[in-house]
Amino acid sequence: MKASEFVEGLKGISVRTDLLKKQGVSDQFIEGRKRSYLAAYKGGGSVSQYPLVELVENYDCSNLEIGMITFDERIEQKGRFIFFGRFEVDDLAVDLITGSVVMLECGLDHILYDCARNDSSFLDAILNAAIFLERRSGEEGLYENEELNIQRAEWFGDIAGGEKYYDFYKMMLGV
């Protein structure tokens, strides 16, 4: 998946305002949720073999949030890693040796999770996760349905490249 396809896919995520209001969620929170799926084009036209580099360099990702995933304001390369974002406090990076996306312990080169075989697959998997997370936040019973959440996490792992990535998406969904 290209950065532009990811951004367009995010625009298609529908925030169910009516369901959130029934849950007692504030208008301010709802507006923030809507902004969390928007990444405006910044210009510049950076071209890279890595879609995640193009995403961060060409789009304003400051409000972009998918589950606990956020994106940095700029790309930083250190050693064998291109750092592009965070999962809570831990770092998300592309491993330049393997091309895979990994989650590293904050400030260290210790890999906590393998996230995807490459950054294109990562964008595809987290777009699908975003769609499910938004649906899960509004539809009663989805959050508690552990079997469904495990199935979805494994499906996101398959999109990311296979069974090796299941644990990351299970952790992302809290199962």
N, C-alpha and C positions, 0 to 999 in steps of 0.2 A: 504494500500500500504506500502510495506517495503521500507527502505531507499535505498537499492540496486536497486529496481525496479524504484524508482523515478530518481535516477542517470542515469540509462539506458534510461529511457524515455526522459530525458533532452538531451541526446546525439543524439536522433532522431529528434530534432528540427532543421529544415533547415532554416538558415539565407539566405534570398534571396539577395545575394550580387548584382546581376544585377539590381534589382529594387531600392536598396538603392543607388547605384552609379548614377542611373538616377535621383534620388532626390537630388544629389549633396553631398551625405554623404562621409566623408573622409575615406580612407583606415584604418586609425588608429581607427576610431569609429567602423567600421565594424569588425575589429579584436577584439576589446573590447566586442562587442555584442556577437561574437562567444564564447569568453571566459566566458561570463556571464551564459552560459549553461553547463559549465564543472565543475565537482567536482571530483578531483582525489582522489583515495583511499590513505589514510594516513597510513593505517596499524593499528595494535593494536587490532582490532577485538572486540571492545566494544559491549557487548550484553545488551540490555535493553528491557523492555516491551514497551518503547516509540520509534517508528521509528525516530522521530525528534532528540532524544538524540543520536541514532546510526548515523544519518546523520551528525550531527555536530562533534561528537567525532571521527568518522571513515573516514570522507571525508574532503578534503580541500574546504571549502565553501567560501573562501575569495573573490572570483570573482563572486560567484553565485548571480544573481539578477533577480527577476521575478516581472516586474512592479516596484513597490516601495518596494518590499520585499527583504530584505537582511538577511544574517545569521551571527550570532556571531561566534567568533573563538572558544568559549568554552561555555559549558552549565553552568548556574548558578541557583541554587535553593535558593529562598528566600521565607520563609513562605510557603504559599500554592501553589506557582507558580514555574515552571521550565522555565526559560527564555532561548530562543534559537535564537531570531532574532529581527528584527525591520521592521516596516512599516513607512517609512520616519524616524521621530524621536521617534515615539511611540514604545512601547515594544510589542513583540509577545511572548506568553507563553502558556504552558500547565497548566491548572488548576488541581492540584492534587486531589481535592475533587470531581470534576465532570468528569475529563478526557478530557474535551473540550479544544479547542484552542481558545484563546481570544487575543484581542488587548487592551493593557492597556495604559492609558495616561502616557507619559514619566515620570518615576521615582515614579509613584503612583500606588496604587492598585485599581484604578478606571477603570472599564471595559468600553471601548468605543464601541467595536464591539465584537460580538460572531462570530468566524471565521469558526468553524467546530465542529462536535460532538466529534471528537477525532483526534489525530495527523495523523493517517493513512488516514482518509478522507480528512484532510487538504492537505496532500501531493498529493493526487489524484486530488483534486480540483485545486490546484495551478499549477500542471503540465498541466492540460487542459487549464487553463487560460494562461499559458506561450505559449502554442501552438497557441491559438487565438490571443494573443497580438503580437506575431511575425508575424502572417499572416496579422493582422490589420495594422501593421507598413509598410507593403509593398504594399498591394492591395488598389488601389484607391477607395475611397467611403466607406470603412468599418468603418473607424474612425467616420465619420459623420453619419452613419446609427444608430440613437439612438434606434430604435425599435429592431434591431438585437443585439445591445450591451446589452439592457435590457434582452432580451431572453437568451443571453449567460450568463449574470451575474446570472440569476435565475437558469440556468442549472448548473453552478458551485456551487451555493448554494444548489441545490438538491444533487449533488455529496458530498458536505460537510455535508449533513444531513437534509436538508429541508429548509422550508421558513424562519425559524429563522435566517438563515445565508445570506439571499439575500442582505441585506443592505451592508455587508462588500464587497461583490463582485461587487455590483453596484458602491460603492465608489471606488473600485479598477479600474474599467473601466471608471470612470468619468461620470456615468449616474444617 
